[in-house]
Protein backbone atom coordinates (compact mmCIF):
# COMPACT_ATOMS: atom_id res chain seq x y z
CA UNK A 1 0.00 0.00 0.00
CA UNK A 2 1.45 3.37 -1.03
CA UNK A 3 2.02 6.22 1.46
CA UNK A 4 -0.94 8.14 -0.01
CA UNK A 5 -3.21 5.10 0.34
CA UNK A 6 -1.95 4.49 3.88
CA UNK A 7 -2.81 8.08 4.81
CA UNK A 8 -6.33 7.75 3.37
CA UNK A 9 -6.85 4.43 5.13
CA UNK A 10 -5.86 5.93 8.47
CA UNK A 11 -8.32 8.80 7.93
CA UNK A 12 -11.12 6.37 7.06
CA UNK A 13 -10.45 4.25 10.14
CA UNK A 14 -10.39 7.32 12.39
CA UNK A 15 -13.63 8.65 10.88
CA UNK A 16 -15.54 5.39 11.23
CA UNK A 17 -14.26 4.75 14.75
CA UNK A 18 -15.37 8.24 15.79
CA UNK A 19 -18.83 7.58 14.30
CA UNK A 20 -19.08 4.23 16.04
CA UNK A 21 -19.37 2.38 12.74
CA UNK A 22 -16.29 0.24 13.50
CA UNK A 23 -14.26 -0.62 16.59
CA UNK A 24 -10.93 -2.33 17.39
CA UNK A 25 -11.39 -6.10 17.49
CA UNK A 26 -9.86 -9.32 18.79
CA UNK A 27 -11.82 -11.42 16.31
CA UNK A 28 -10.22 -14.53 14.77
CA UNK A 29 -11.78 -13.47 11.46
CA UNK A 30 -9.77 -11.17 9.22
CA UNK A 31 -10.93 -10.01 5.80
CA UNK A 32 -8.53 -7.95 3.66
CA UNK A 33 -9.02 -4.23 2.96
CA UNK A 34 -9.06 -2.68 -0.52
CA UNK A 35 -8.90 1.04 -1.26
CA UNK A 36 -10.92 2.13 -4.30
CA UNK A 37 -10.17 5.52 -5.82
CA UNK A 38 -13.26 7.70 -6.41
CA UNK A 39 -13.80 10.24 -9.19
CA UNK A 40 -12.94 13.14 -6.87
CA UNK A 41 -9.54 11.64 -6.08
CA UNK A 42 -10.52 10.44 -2.62
CA UNK A 43 -10.36 6.78 -1.60
CA UNK A 44 -13.13 4.53 -0.36
CA UNK A 45 -12.40 1.67 2.01
CA UNK A 46 -13.83 -1.64 0.75
CA UNK A 47 -13.68 -4.93 2.63
CA UNK A 48 -13.21 -8.13 0.64
CA UNK A 49 -15.81 -10.41 2.23
CA UNK A 50 -15.75 -13.12 -0.44
CA UNK A 51 -14.61 -15.87 1.95
CA UNK A 52 -17.20 -14.89 4.56
CA UNK A 53 -19.93 -14.67 1.92
CA UNK A 54 -19.06 -18.16 0.68
CA UNK A 55 -20.01 -19.68 4.05
CA UNK A 56 -22.94 -17.37 4.81
CA UNK A 57 -26.50 -18.66 4.83
CA UNK A 58 -28.20 -16.56 2.17
CA UNK A 59 -31.15 -14.31 2.99
CA UNK A 60 -33.82 -14.89 0.34
CA UNK A 61 -35.69 -11.65 1.01
CA UNK A 62 -36.40 -10.24 -2.47
CA UNK A 63 -35.32 -6.90 -3.86
CA UNK A 64 -38.08 -5.16 -5.85
CA UNK A 65 -38.13 -5.54 -9.63
CA UNK A 66 -37.13 -2.24 -11.18
CA UNK A 67 -39.83 -2.56 -13.86
CA UNK A 68 -42.48 -2.96 -11.15
CA UNK A 69 -41.27 0.14 -9.32
CA UNK A 70 -41.36 2.24 -12.49
CA UNK A 71 -44.86 1.00 -13.36
CA UNK A 72 -46.10 1.80 -9.85
CA UNK A 73 -45.48 5.50 -10.45
CA UNK A 74 -48.53 5.45 -12.72
CA UNK A 75 -49.71 8.92 -13.76
CA UNK A 76 -47.84 10.78 -11.02
CA UNK A 77 -46.92 14.39 -11.78
CA UNK A 78 -44.88 15.41 -8.72
CA UNK A 79 -41.82 13.59 -7.36
CA UNK A 80 -39.35 13.78 -4.51
CA UNK A 81 -36.18 11.71 -4.20
CA UNK A 82 -34.91 10.77 -0.74
CA UNK A 83 -31.50 9.31 -0.07
CA UNK A 84 -30.46 7.65 3.18
CA UNK A 85 -27.24 8.93 4.75
CA UNK A 86 -24.90 5.92 4.76
CA UNK A 87 -28.01 3.75 4.90
CA UNK A 88 -26.34 0.45 5.76
CA UNK A 89 -24.41 2.06 8.61
CA UNK A 90 -27.70 3.03 10.28
CA UNK A 91 -28.47 -0.66 10.93
CA UNK A 92 -26.85 -2.02 14.13
CA UNK A 93 -25.41 -5.54 14.12
CA UNK A 94 -26.15 -8.25 16.67
CA UNK A 95 -23.27 -8.71 19.09
CA UNK A 96 -22.62 -12.26 17.87
CA UNK A 97 -22.30 -11.04 14.28
CA UNK A 98 -19.80 -8.26 14.86
CA UNK A 99 -16.68 -10.44 15.07
CA UNK A 100 -17.56 -12.05 11.72
CA UNK A 101 -17.15 -8.69 9.98
CA UNK A 102 -13.59 -8.17 11.21
CA UNK A 103 -10.96 -6.91 8.80
CA UNK A 104 -7.24 -6.46 9.19
CA UNK A 105 -5.06 -3.43 8.41
CA UNK A 106 -1.49 -2.33 9.20
CA UNK A 107 -3.07 -0.34 12.04
CA UNK A 108 -4.72 -3.38 13.60
CA UNK A 109 -7.91 -5.43 13.34
CA UNK A 110 -11.38 -3.86 13.41
CA UNK A 111 -14.95 -5.09 13.22
CA UNK A 112 -18.17 -3.39 12.22
CA UNK A 113 -20.82 -2.34 14.73
CA UNK A 114 -23.24 -1.64 11.90
CA UNK A 115 -24.22 -3.34 8.66
CA UNK A 116 -21.22 -3.14 6.29
CA UNK A 117 -21.17 -2.92 2.52
CA UNK A 118 -19.97 -6.06 0.80
CA UNK A 119 -21.81 -8.68 2.85
CA UNK A 120 -23.95 -10.89 0.65
CA UNK A 121 -27.02 -10.32 2.85
CA UNK A 122 -26.65 -6.56 3.38
CA UNK A 123 -28.96 -5.48 0.51
CA UNK A 124 -31.73 -7.90 1.53
CA UNK A 125 -31.44 -6.89 5.19
CA UNK A 126 -31.72 -3.19 4.39
CA UNK A 127 -34.58 -3.72 1.93
CA UNK A 128 -36.51 -5.62 4.63
CA UNK A 129 -35.95 -2.72 7.03
CA UNK A 130 -37.21 -0.17 4.50
CA UNK A 131 -40.27 -2.28 3.66
CA UNK A 132 -41.14 -2.66 7.35
CA UNK A 133 -40.65 1.03 8.16
CA UNK A 134 -42.69 2.30 5.21
CA UNK A 135 -45.16 -0.56 4.75
CA UNK A 136 -48.31 1.66 4.97
CA UNK A 137 -46.95 3.87 2.16
CA UNK A 138 -45.19 1.40 -0.15
CA UNK A 139 -46.75 1.40 -3.65
CA UNK A 140 -49.28 4.03 -2.55
CA UNK A 141 -47.12 7.14 -2.56
CA UNK A 142 -43.64 5.66 -2.15
CA UNK A 143 -41.40 3.23 -4.02
CA UNK A 144 -38.08 2.16 -2.56
CA UNK A 145 -35.10 0.25 -3.90
CA UNK A 146 -32.70 -0.33 -1.01
CA UNK A 147 -31.72 3.24 -0.01
CA UNK A 148 -33.24 5.05 -3.02
CA UNK A 149 -36.72 6.35 -2.15
CA UNK A 150 -39.11 8.06 -4.54
CA UNK A 151 -42.22 9.81 -3.25
CA UNK A 152 -44.82 10.35 -5.99
CA UNK A 153 -48.18 12.13 -6.18
CA UNK A 154 -50.74 13.41 -8.66
CA UNK A 155 -50.53 17.02 -7.44
CA UNK A 156 -48.65 19.32 -5.06
CA UNK A 157 -51.29 19.26 -2.33
CA UNK A 158 -51.25 15.46 -2.16
CA UNK A 159 -47.46 15.48 -2.34
CA UNK A 160 -47.17 17.67 0.72
CA UNK A 161 -49.30 15.21 2.70
CA UNK A 162 -47.37 12.24 1.34
CA UNK A 163 -44.03 13.77 2.34
CA UNK A 164 -45.35 14.42 5.83
CA UNK A 165 -46.36 10.75 6.14
CA UNK A 166 -42.95 9.61 4.88
CA UNK A 167 -41.12 11.89 7.33
CA UNK A 168 -43.22 10.52 10.19
CA UNK A 169 -42.12 6.99 9.29
CA UNK A 170 -38.50 8.15 9.10
CA UNK A 171 -38.77 9.78 12.53
CA UNK A 172 -40.35 6.70 14.13
CA UNK A 173 -37.61 4.46 12.69
CA UNK A 174 -34.90 6.96 13.71
CA UNK A 175 -33.46 6.96 10.20
CA UNK A 176 -31.33 9.77 8.77
CA UNK A 177 -31.48 11.33 5.30
CA UNK A 178 -28.68 12.87 3.25
CA UNK A 179 -29.98 16.40 2.43
CA UNK A 180 -27.42 16.91 -0.33
CA UNK A 181 -28.92 14.05 -2.32
CA UNK A 182 -32.60 14.76 -1.62
CA UNK A 183 -34.78 16.61 -4.14
CA UNK A 184 -38.32 17.82 -3.51
CA UNK A 185 -41.39 18.75 -5.57
CA UNK A 186 -39.84 17.96 -8.96
CA UNK A 187 -41.67 17.29 -12.23
CA UNK A 188 -38.78 15.03 -13.23
CA UNK A 189 -35.86 13.36 -11.48
CA UNK A 190 -33.35 10.52 -11.79
CA UNK A 191 -34.42 7.18 -10.38
CA UNK A 192 -32.65 3.84 -10.81
CA UNK A 193 -30.87 4.86 -14.01
CA UNK A 194 -33.91 6.47 -15.64
CA UNK A 195 -35.50 9.90 -15.75
CA UNK A 196 -39.07 9.76 -14.45
CA UNK A 197 -41.22 12.68 -15.60
CA UNK A 198 -44.86 13.68 -15.53
CA UNK A 199 -45.01 12.63 -19.20
CA UNK A 200 -43.48 9.20 -18.69
CA UNK A 201 -40.10 7.49 -18.66
CA UNK A 202 -36.89 8.63 -20.36
CA UNK A 203 -33.34 7.37 -20.62
CA UNK A 204 -30.76 9.07 -18.42
CA UNK A 205 -28.61 11.30 -20.70
CA UNK A 206 -25.53 10.78 -18.51
CA UNK A 207 -25.84 7.00 -18.92
CA UNK A 208 -26.54 7.27 -22.66
CA UNK A 209 -23.45 9.46 -23.08
CA UNK A 210 -21.34 6.61 -21.68
CA UNK A 211 -22.86 4.30 -24.30
CA UNK A 212 -22.20 6.82 -27.08
CA UNK A 213 -18.57 7.18 -25.99
CA UNK A 214 -18.06 3.42 -25.67
CA UNK A 215 -15.13 2.52 -27.94
CA UNK A 216 -15.38 -0.19 -30.58
CA UNK A 217 -14.99 -3.50 -28.70
CA UNK A 218 -11.85 -5.49 -29.43
CA UNK A 219 -12.47 -8.43 -27.10
CA UNK A 220 -15.42 -10.65 -26.21
CA UNK A 221 -15.42 -9.16 -22.71
CA UNK A 222 -15.78 -5.66 -24.18
CA UNK A 223 -18.64 -6.79 -26.45
CA UNK A 224 -20.44 -8.25 -23.45
CA UNK A 225 -19.79 -5.06 -21.51
CA UNK A 226 -21.40 -2.94 -24.22
CA UNK A 227 -24.39 -5.28 -24.55
CA UNK A 228 -24.81 -5.21 -20.79
CA UNK A 229 -25.16 -1.44 -20.49
CA UNK A 230 -27.17 -1.14 -23.73
CA UNK A 231 -29.57 -3.90 -22.64
CA UNK A 232 -30.54 -1.90 -19.55
CA UNK A 233 -32.45 0.40 -21.92
CA UNK A 234 -33.75 -2.27 -24.29
CA UNK A 235 -37.34 -1.45 -23.28
CA UNK A 236 -36.91 1.76 -25.35
CA UNK A 237 -35.73 0.06 -28.56
CA UNK A 238 -37.95 -1.77 -31.01
CA UNK A 239 -36.38 -5.03 -32.25
CA UNK A 240 -33.44 -4.68 -29.86
CA UNK A 241 -32.66 -8.41 -30.00
CA UNK A 242 -32.55 -8.46 -33.79
CA UNK A 243 -30.39 -5.35 -34.03
CA UNK A 244 -27.98 -6.67 -31.38
CA UNK A 245 -27.81 -10.16 -32.90
CA UNK A 246 -24.49 -9.68 -34.74
CA UNK A 247 -22.92 -8.53 -31.47
CA UNK A 248 -24.42 -11.42 -29.52
CA UNK A 249 -23.04 -13.81 -32.14
CA UNK A 250 -19.56 -12.46 -31.43
CA UNK A 251 -19.81 -13.57 -27.79
CA UNK A 252 -20.29 -17.21 -28.81
CA UNK A 253 -16.74 -17.63 -30.06
CA UNK A 254 -13.65 -18.26 -27.96
CA UNK A 255 -11.37 -16.86 -30.62
CA UNK A 256 -10.46 -13.28 -31.45
CA UNK A 257 -13.60 -11.52 -32.61
CA UNK A 258 -13.81 -10.93 -36.39
CA UNK A 259 -15.15 -7.35 -36.46
CA UNK A 260 -17.11 -6.90 -39.69
CA UNK A 261 -19.21 -4.21 -41.34
CA UNK A 262 -22.28 -5.99 -39.94
CA UNK A 263 -21.09 -5.82 -36.34
CA UNK A 264 -20.08 -2.21 -36.86
CA UNK A 265 -23.57 -1.44 -38.16
CA UNK A 266 -25.13 -3.21 -35.18
CA UNK A 267 -22.88 -1.33 -32.75
CA UNK A 268 -23.54 2.09 -34.28
CA UNK A 269 -27.28 1.49 -34.80
CA UNK A 270 -27.80 0.69 -31.13
CA UNK A 271 -25.94 3.86 -30.18
CA UNK A 272 -28.05 5.94 -32.56
CA UNK A 273 -31.37 4.49 -31.42
CA UNK A 274 -30.51 4.95 -27.76
CA UNK A 275 -29.67 8.63 -28.30
CA UNK A 276 -33.06 9.15 -29.98
CA UNK A 277 -35.07 6.88 -27.69
CA UNK A 278 -38.72 7.89 -27.23
CA UNK A 279 -40.43 8.89 -24.00
CA UNK A 280 -42.26 5.82 -22.75
CA UNK A 281 -45.65 6.26 -21.12
CA UNK A 282 -46.26 4.71 -17.74
CA UNK A 283 -49.12 2.19 -17.64
CA UNK A 284 -52.61 3.24 -16.58
CA UNK A 285 -54.25 0.10 -15.20
CA UNK A 286 -57.68 1.70 -15.52
CA UNK A 287 -57.35 1.74 -19.33
CA UNK A 288 -57.20 -1.19 -21.78
CA UNK A 289 -53.84 -2.25 -23.16
CA UNK A 290 -52.85 -2.86 -26.77
CA UNK A 291 -50.28 -5.55 -27.52
CA UNK A 292 -48.53 -5.19 -30.88
CA UNK A 293 -46.57 -8.30 -31.90
CA UNK A 294 -44.28 -9.14 -34.79
CA UNK A 295 -42.12 -12.08 -35.80
CA UNK A 296 -39.50 -12.86 -38.41
CA UNK A 297 -36.57 -15.20 -38.87
CA UNK A 298 -34.58 -12.66 -36.85
CA UNK A 299 -36.68 -13.00 -33.72
CA UNK A 300 -39.82 -11.96 -31.88
CA UNK A 301 -40.89 -8.43 -31.06
CA UNK A 302 -43.66 -6.83 -29.02
CA UNK A 303 -44.82 -3.39 -27.96
CA UNK A 304 -47.20 -2.75 -25.08
CA UNK A 305 -49.15 0.45 -25.73
CA UNK A 306 -52.18 2.45 -24.60
CA UNK A 307 -54.30 5.18 -26.15
CA UNK A 308 -54.33 8.68 -24.70
CA UNK A 309 -57.37 10.94 -24.36
CA UNK A 310 -57.02 11.96 -28.02
CA UNK A 311 -56.86 8.40 -29.32
CA UNK A 312 -53.11 8.49 -29.98
CA UNK A 313 -51.17 5.31 -29.30
CA UNK A 314 -48.20 5.62 -26.92
CA UNK A 315 -45.61 2.89 -26.21
CA UNK A 316 -45.13 1.72 -22.64
CA UNK A 317 -42.38 -0.83 -23.24
CA UNK A 318 -40.64 -2.55 -26.16
CA UNK A 319 -39.54 -6.18 -25.89
CA UNK A 320 -37.76 -8.63 -28.17
CA UNK A 321 -35.86 -11.89 -28.18
CA UNK A 322 -34.07 -14.14 -30.64
CA UNK A 323 -35.34 -17.47 -31.92
CA UNK A 324 -34.34 -20.87 -30.60
CA UNK A 325 -32.97 -23.30 -33.18
CA UNK A 326 -36.25 -25.25 -33.47
CA UNK A 327 -38.33 -22.07 -33.70
CA UNK A 328 -36.40 -20.83 -36.73
CA UNK A 329 -38.06 -23.62 -38.75
CA UNK A 330 -41.62 -22.49 -37.94
CA UNK A 331 -43.90 -21.38 -40.76
CA UNK A 332 -44.74 -17.63 -40.74
CA UNK A 333 -48.21 -18.07 -39.22
CA UNK A 334 -46.92 -20.34 -36.48
CA UNK A 335 -44.09 -17.90 -35.80
CA UNK A 336 -46.58 -15.04 -35.42
CA UNK A 337 -48.58 -17.16 -32.99
CA UNK A 338 -45.40 -17.84 -31.01
CA UNK A 339 -44.82 -14.09 -30.79
CA UNK A 340 -48.28 -13.62 -29.26
CA UNK A 341 -47.76 -16.43 -26.74
CA UNK A 342 -44.34 -15.11 -25.72
CA UNK A 343 -45.56 -11.50 -25.43
CA UNK A 344 -48.70 -12.39 -23.46
CA UNK A 345 -46.66 -14.41 -20.97
CA UNK A 346 -44.05 -11.64 -20.74
CA UNK A 347 -46.65 -8.95 -20.05
CA UNK A 348 -48.90 -11.14 -17.91
CA UNK A 349 -48.95 -8.69 -14.94
CA UNK A 350 -50.45 -6.05 -17.23
CA UNK A 351 -52.89 -8.21 -19.20
CA UNK A 352 -54.34 -10.87 -16.91
CA UNK A 353 -57.88 -10.10 -15.82
CA UNK A 354 -58.31 -7.23 -18.30
CA UNK A 355 -59.62 -7.15 -21.84
CA UNK A 356 -56.94 -6.14 -24.33
CA UNK A 357 -56.28 -6.02 -28.06
CA UNK A 358 -53.61 -7.97 -29.93
CA UNK A 359 -52.47 -6.29 -33.14
CA UNK A 360 -50.55 -8.34 -35.69
CA UNK A 361 -49.48 -7.87 -39.30
CA UNK A 362 -50.34 -11.49 -40.15
CA UNK A 363 -54.01 -11.83 -41.10
CA UNK A 364 -54.03 -15.65 -40.88
CA UNK A 365 -53.22 -15.63 -37.16
CA UNK A 366 -56.83 -15.21 -36.09
CA UNK A 367 -57.80 -18.36 -37.97
CA UNK A 368 -54.99 -20.36 -36.42
CA UNK A 369 -56.09 -19.41 -32.92
CA UNK A 370 -59.64 -20.55 -33.75
CA UNK A 371 -58.62 -24.00 -35.03
CA UNK A 372 -61.60 -26.31 -34.15
CA UNK A 373 -59.58 -29.41 -33.19
CA UNK A 374 -56.09 -28.22 -32.28
CA UNK A 375 -53.30 -30.67 -31.51
CA UNK A 376 -49.70 -30.52 -30.31
CA UNK A 377 -48.13 -27.17 -29.62
CA UNK A 378 -51.08 -25.21 -31.06
CA UNK A 379 -53.37 -26.90 -28.52
CA UNK A 380 -50.99 -25.93 -25.71
CA UNK A 381 -50.84 -22.36 -26.92
CA UNK A 382 -54.62 -22.08 -27.11
CA UNK A 383 -54.81 -23.41 -23.54
CA UNK A 384 -52.37 -20.73 -22.38
CA UNK A 385 -54.41 -18.00 -24.08
CA UNK A 386 -57.71 -19.27 -22.70
CA UNK A 387 -57.20 -17.44 -19.39
CA UNK A 388 -56.95 -14.09 -21.19
CA UNK A 389 -59.70 -11.94 -22.69
CA UNK A 390 -58.59 -10.32 -25.93
CA UNK A 391 -59.40 -9.71 -29.57
CA UNK A 392 -57.02 -9.97 -32.52
CA UNK A 393 -56.85 -7.16 -35.07
CA UNK A 394 -54.88 -7.09 -38.30
CA UNK A 395 -52.64 -4.13 -39.09
CA UNK A 396 -50.33 -4.14 -42.14
CA UNK A 397 -46.62 -4.12 -41.36
CA UNK A 398 -45.15 -0.69 -40.83
CA UNK A 399 -41.75 0.68 -41.67
CA UNK A 400 -39.65 1.27 -38.56
CA UNK A 401 -36.37 2.97 -37.90
CA UNK A 402 -34.38 -0.26 -38.02
CA UNK A 403 -35.88 -1.62 -41.26
CA UNK A 404 -32.92 -0.69 -43.44
CA UNK A 405 -30.47 -2.32 -41.10
CA UNK A 406 -32.55 -5.48 -40.71
CA UNK A 407 -32.78 -5.85 -44.48
CA UNK A 408 -28.97 -5.97 -44.62
CA UNK A 409 -29.10 -9.14 -42.58
CA UNK A 410 -30.83 -10.90 -45.45
CA UNK A 411 -34.41 -11.15 -44.13
N, C-alpha and C positions, 0 to 999 in steps of 0.2 A: 504494500500500500504506500503510495507516494506521500510526501510531507503535506501536500495540499489536502489530499483525501483524509489523512490522519487528523488534520485540524478540523475538517468538516465533521468527521465522525465524533470527535470529542465534543463539538458544539451540539450535535444531535443528541448524544447521550446525556449531556448536561440539561438540555431543554426538556427531554422526556422524563428525566428523573425529577426535575423541578415540578413538572405537571402531574407527577404521580402515575404516568403511563407505564413506566418501567421501574425496576428496582434492582439493586445488586442481589445476586443469587448464588446459592450453593448447590444448585440442581445438578444431577448427573447427566442431564441432557445438555447438548451444546450444538446448536445449528450455526452455520457460518453466516457472516454478514457480507452483503454486497452493497457498494455505493453506486447509485445510478445518477448520472449527470442530467439535470433538467435543462430546459430551454434557456432559462435565465442565468445559467452558469452555476447555480447552486447544486448541491448533492442531496439525494434522498436515500435514507437508510432502508435497505430491503433485506429481509431475513429469508434465507433459503431453507424452507420447511419441507422440501421434497421427501426426505426420509421420514419425518414425522407424519406427513400426509399419507405416505404409503401404508402406514399401520393404523391409521385413524378410521374408526367406524363412520361411514359417510351419513350425513344428514340429508334425507330425501325431501326436505321441505322445498317446494317448487318456487323458482323465480317466475314472475309474470312473463307471458309472451308479449314481446314488444308490439306485435300487430294488434293484440287485444287492447293494450293500453291506448294505442293511437285511435282505434275505433271507438273506444269508450268516450273520447272527447266529444263525439257527436257533432252537434251544431253550435258548440260553444263559441262565444265571441270575445271573451275577456279571459286572460290567463295571468297567472303568477307562478314563478319558479322559485322553489325553496331548496336550499342546499344545506345539509347538515355539516356543522363544523367538526371535521375529523370524526365522522359518524361512528366508525368502528371503535374508536377510543372512548366513546361515551358508554360503552357496554362493559361492565365489570366482569371479571372472570371469577369462577369458583376457585377457592383456595387450592383444591386438589389439582386444578388444571394449570395453575401458574407455572409450576416447575417444568411442565412439558414444553412451554414456549421459550425456554432459556436459549440464549445465544451467546457466543463467545467473541470477545474482542481483545485487542492488546491492552485494553484498560480493565479487563476483568470480564466476568460472566454476569449477565443480567437476565431477568425474566419479565414478561409483561404482566401488568395488573389488569389490563383491559384487553379487549378483543383485538388481536393484531391483524394486519394485512398479511396475506400469504397462506393462511390456514385454509385448508380445503373446505371447511364448514363455515367460515366467516361470512360469506355472502348469504347463505341460507339462514344463519342465525340472525343477522341484521334484518333481513327481509321479514322474518317471523315477528321480530320486535315491532317493525313499522306497521305490519298488518294488524297486530294486536292493539297498538296505540291508536291507530286511526280507523279501526274497523267500522264505526258508524258512518264514516265519510267516504271510505274507499268505493270507487266506481259511482259515486253520487255527485261529488264535487271535487274529488281528489284521486289522482292516479300516482302510484309510487313504484319506482324501480330502484331497489336498494336505498341509496341516499339521495336520489333525484326525485323531488316531489313537484307535481304540477297541479295547481288549483285551477279549476275551470268553471265558467259560469256563462249564462246567456246574456247577462247585462251587468252593469256596474253595481246596481243596488244589491242584486243577489251575491255578487262577488264579495262585497264588503261583509255580508253576513257569513259567507263561506270561509273567508279568511279568519274571521273572529272565531268560528268553530274550530278551525285548524289550529289556531294559536292556543286555544283552550286545551286541546289534546296535547300539544307540545309542552305546555306548562305543567299539566298533570303528570306527564311522563318525565319531566325534568330534562328534556332534550335541549340542545343548543343549536342555533342556526348560524351560518356564516353570512353576515350581512353583505359582504362584498360580492357574493355570488347569488344573491337573491334579487329578483326583479318582480315588480308589482304592477298590476293593472295594464298589461300589455295586450295589444291586438295581435302580436306575433312574438314568438320566442323560440329558442333552441331547446329541443327535448329529444334525448336519445339519438342524436345524429341527424335529426330532421328539423325543419322549421314548421311549427304548427301555427296556423293563421286562422282568422275568422272565415277565410274563403276555403281553407282545406289544408292540404299537406304538401310541403315543398322539400326539395333536396337542400342540404346545407351547403351554401356556396364554398365555405372553407374546406369542406370534405371533397367537393367536386373539383376544386382547384388542385388538390393533391392527386386526383385521378388524371386530370388534364396534364399535369407535370410529370406523370409517371413515365420513366424512360422505356424505350423499347426493350422488352425482356430478352435476356440472352441465355437464361437457364430455365429449367422446368420450375424450380422454386420461385423464380421471379414471375413466371406466367401464372402460377397458382396464387401468388401474392396479389397480382392485378385482378384476377378473377374474384378473389375473396373480397376486396374492397368494392369492386364494381357490382358484385352480386347483392351487396347490402341494399342497393337502390334498384334492384331488378323489378320491383313492383311498379316502377315508373316507365319501364321500357317494354313496348310491344315486341313479341318474338325474341326476347332476350336470349333464350336457350339456342335458337337457331343462329342468331348473329354471333354468339360466343362459341359456336360449335368448333370452328377451326382452332381456336385457342384451347378448348377442352381436349381436342384430339392431340394437341402437342404434349399434354400432361400424361398421355398413355405410353409414351416411349421412355426408355431408360437411357437413350443415346442423346447426343447433342441435338438440340432442336433445330430442324430445318426451317428457318424463317422464310416464308414465301410471300408473294403478293397477296395471297388470300388471307394469311394470318395478319398481315399488315392492315388489310382492309377491315378485318374483324376488329382489330385493336383500335384503329382510328374511328370506326363507325360507333363503337360503344362510347368512346370519349365524346364524340359529337352529340350523340343522342342524350347523354347524361347532362351535357351543358345546356341542352334545350328541352329538358324534361318538363312535362306539363305539371300544373297544379292538380293534385288529386283531391277529389271531394271526400269528405268523411261520410260514412254510411248513416242514413236516417232509417232506423228500424221501423218507423211508422209508415214508410213508403215502400212500394213494391220494387224489387230488384230486377235488373235485366242482365242476363248472362250471354255474352257474345263468345262463341267458340269457333275455332278454326283448326284445321289439320292439314298436314302435307307430309311428304317424305322426310322433311327436315325435323318435324316435331309437332307438338300440340301447343295451342295457344288459347288463352281465354282472357276476357275483360269483364269485370263486374262493374256495372254502371247503374245510374239512376237518373230519372228525369227531374229537372228543376221546375219551378213554378211556371216557366214559359215553355215547357215541353222540350227543352234542350237536354241532350244526353251528356252526362258528365262521368268520366271514368273514376272509379274508386281504387281499383288495383288491377295491374296487369300480371299475368302469370304465364309461364311456359315451361316446357320440359322436352327433352329429346325422346326419341323412340327406342324401345328395346329391340333387340335383334328380331324377335318373332313378330313384333308389331309392324316392322317395316315392310312385311309381306302382305299386310291387310289391303283389301280393296278400298277404294276411296270412301264409299258409303260406310263401311265398317270402321274406317279410321275416324270419320267424322263422329260416329257414335261413340267411339273410344274417347274422343275429346270431350264430349258431353259428360260421360261417366266420370272421367278424371276431374273435370272442372266442378261438377256438382259435389263430388266427395271433398275436393279441396276447399270449397266455399260453403261447406255444410253448416257452419255456425250462422251464416247469413241467411241461408235458404230454407232450412228445415222449419216446417210449420207455417210457412208463408207462401202465397201464390206468387210465382215469378214467371218470366218469359225467357225462353231460350231462343237466341237468334243464330242462325247458321247460314252459310252460303251454299249448302248442299240440299237441294229440294227433295231428294229421295230419302233423307233421314227420317222424316215423319212417318213414311211408310214402313221403314225398317222397325221403328219402335212400336208399330201397331201390328206386327206379324202375328197372325192368329194362333199358330202352334209353334212357338219358338223352341229351339233346342240349343244345347251347348252354351257357348259364351253369351250369345244373344239373350237366351233365357235368363242367365245370371244377371246380365245388365238390366233387363226389364224388371227383375225382382228388386234390384238396388234402387231403381227410379220410382218404384211403386210407392215409396214412403214420401215422395215429394209431389207437390201440386204445381204443375207448370203447363204452359203451352209452347209449342214450337212454331216459330215464324221464319220464313225464308227471306234472306236479304242477300242480293248479289254481292260477290266479293268486291272489296274496295281497295284502292291503291293506298299503300301506307308508306311511311318514310323509309322503310328498309327494303322496299320491293326491288329496287335496282340491285342492291347488294345481294339479296337472296337469289336473284336470277343468275348471278355470276357463279353460284354454287351448282348450277345445272338442274334446277327444279322449276 
